[in-house]
Amino acid sequence: MVGITRRPLNDKEKRLSRLCQNLRGDHSQVWLAGKVGVHPSTMSFWESGMSSPKQENLEKLAKFMGCDLDVLENHLELGTDLPKLSALELPIEQLLEVVRSRSTSERVLVAQAALDGLNV
């Protein structure tokens, strides 16, 4: 039986794959696909480097991330850094999604920091 040889991922595909993995944290591709508004197989293809997002899906991804489309495109195409948003710049719903997407140990650290900040 002859196996299928897959070509190596290019830089853009690698960046998209890493981005998707980072965005979903401990969650599944299905979870992230639902949050972004794309089909789960689409997310799987992005993460495996088998396809690139269409323009409308890039817009959805940028919206989910809370950044401008051109910032996301520059990151994927050129490798420019994505802006780091402070917690104060995120809407509370998005902040909660970020926290929920992290591992249990990271969520515990966030909860401890929040309680420390409240002097509880």
N, C-alpha and C positions, 0 to 999 in steps of 0.2 A: 504494500500500500504506500502510495506516495503522499507525503505530507505537504501542506500548503506553506510556502515560505512567505512570511509577512515582511514587507519592507520596514526599515527603521522609521520611527516617528521623526518628523521634522521639528524644528524648534517651536513653531506655533502650536502644533499638535501636542507637544510635551507640556507647554505652558497651559493649554486648555485642560489637559488631563489633570495636571497638578492642581489647577484652580478648582475644578469640580471636586476633586478629592478633599481639598481643604475646606471648601464650602459645606460639604455634607458632613464632615467630621465623622462621628460614629454612626451616623444615619445611613440609610440605604440610598441607592441611586433612585429608587422609586420615590422616596421622601423628597429628595432634592428636585426631581423632575416635577413633582406636584407643586412645590413651592415656586419654582421658576415658571411653570405653566407649559411644560413640554411633555411629550410622551416618554415613558420610562426607557423605551428602546433608543430614543434619541439621546438621552443622557448617557446610556451605556456606550453608544457609538462615540460620543464626545470624549468620554473618559478613556476609552480604549484607543482613541486616535483614528477610528475608522471613518469619521466624517467631521466636517466643520459646521458650525451653526450658520443657518440662513440669517439674513439681516434682521428679520422680525424676531428671531429667537435670540440673537445677540442683544437686541433691545430689551427683551424680557429678562435676560441674564443680568444686564446692567441695572435694570430697575430693581431686581431682587437684591443686588449687591449695594444699591444706593449710590451708584456712581454714574457719571456721564458716559454715554456710549463711546465717545472718542477716547476717553481714558481707558476703557476696556479694550477697544480695538488697538490702541497703542501698546498696551500691555501684551496682547496676544501677538501682534505683528513684530514689535520691536523689542519686547522684553522690558519696557519701562515699568517702574514700580507702581503698584496700585497705592492710592492714598490710604493712609491709616486714619480711620475715623475714631475720634474719642467717643466714649459712651454718651457724652452730652450731645453729640451731633446726630445720634441715631434716634429715630422715633422709638418709643418704648416697646412697641410690638416687635420691631426689628431687633432691638437689643435682646428681648426675651428669646427670639428665634436663634440668635447667635449663641446665647448661653445654653439653650436646649440642645444645640448641635454639638456641644463639646462632651468630652468624656465625663463620667461620674466624678472622678477625682477633681477635674477642672471645675465642675459645677459646685462642688463643695468649697473649693477655694474662693469662688466668686461669692457664694453665700456668706462665708466667713468674713470676707472683705466688706460686704454690704453691712453686715451686723456690726463690724468694727467701726465703720463709718457713721453708724447711727448711735454709737456708744452704748450698745445694748449689752 
